[in-house]
Amino acid sequence: MKTSLILVCALCLLASAVGAQPQGVLGAPTKPQNVPQGPSTPPVAAPRTAVQQVGPNASTSSLGQSKPGKPTPVVSAPTNTHAQKPKHKPGKAAVVGAVAAGAVVGGAAVVASQPGKPAAPPPAPAKPEPEKPDPTKGATTGAPLPRWAALRSDEVNLRTGPGTRYPIDWVYHRRDLPVQIQREFDAWRLIEDQDGVKGWVHSATLAGRRGFVIKVGDQTLRKSAGDDAPAVATLRTGVAGRLRSCAAKAAWCDVEAGGHRGWLKRDVIWGIFPDEVIN
C-alpha cells in the first residue's frame, strides 16, 4: 500500500513536469479553435503624416532635408528674338583686308617663282550682251512703231497689262475709233487713244483700216478739197469716221463719217501723221 502511494505521487510529479514548459522554449503548435466569423471589418486608412516644407535652396532625399545649397541658375530668353548685327569695326576689317591682299600677292609671287608649273589659263571672253529690241519695230510682227489702227467692234476691253489676268481698265464702245499702237507683246498691243489714255488690247480687236476723230470744235465736211467748197455736213468734237485717202503733204483728206462723205483738213483730225500717205 505504501509502495503504491509512492508510485502514484511520482507519476503525478512527472505529469506536472511535462505539462509546464519553461519560458523561452518553443512548443508544438496547438490545434486552432473554430471561431465563428462575423461581418468583415473595413480597412482603416493609415494616419497621414505632415509633409515637411523644403526651402527653395535646399535639397531633399529619402533620408530627410539637407543643408541649404547654391541657388539653381535660371536662363531667360532674350527680349529681342532677332539676332543682333555685329558692330562694324573698320579698323579690324582694313587690317584683315590688307593681310588677305598681302597673302594673295605673296602667293602669286611664290607661284611665279616656282618653275615647271603651267601658267593660269586666260579668262574666258565676256559673253556678248543681247541686242536690245528696236523701239521703231514691233517685237512680234516687225511692223513699224508707232502705227495706226482702228477698233474692230463696238466693245473692246482695255487692260492694265498684256494678258487676261490683268484687270480691265476701260471698255470702248466705238467701232472704227482710231488708236495708236506703241508696243507689241505676243498677241497684245499697247495702244493710246485721242485723250492720251493708254492700255493693252488683244490684236484680234484691232483692224487695219484707218479711222479718224475730230480733235476739237465743230468742223465742216466739204464736198471738195477747198474752203469755198459746198458744205456736206458739220462734224462735232469727238465724231469718228473712216479715212479714205490722203495725198503726201496734202492739206485735205477724203473721209467718211455718219453716212456722209467729203473732205476735211488734215490738221483738224486725229489719226494720221503729218506727212503720211493714205491710198
Helices and strands as residue ranges (DSSP letters): H 2-19, E 58-61, E 64-68, H 90-113, E 147-151, E 156-159, E 168-172, E 178-185, E 188-192, E 198-202, G 203-205, E 206-207, E 211-214, E 219-222, E 231-235, E 240-245, E 252-257, E 260-265, G 266-268, E 269-270
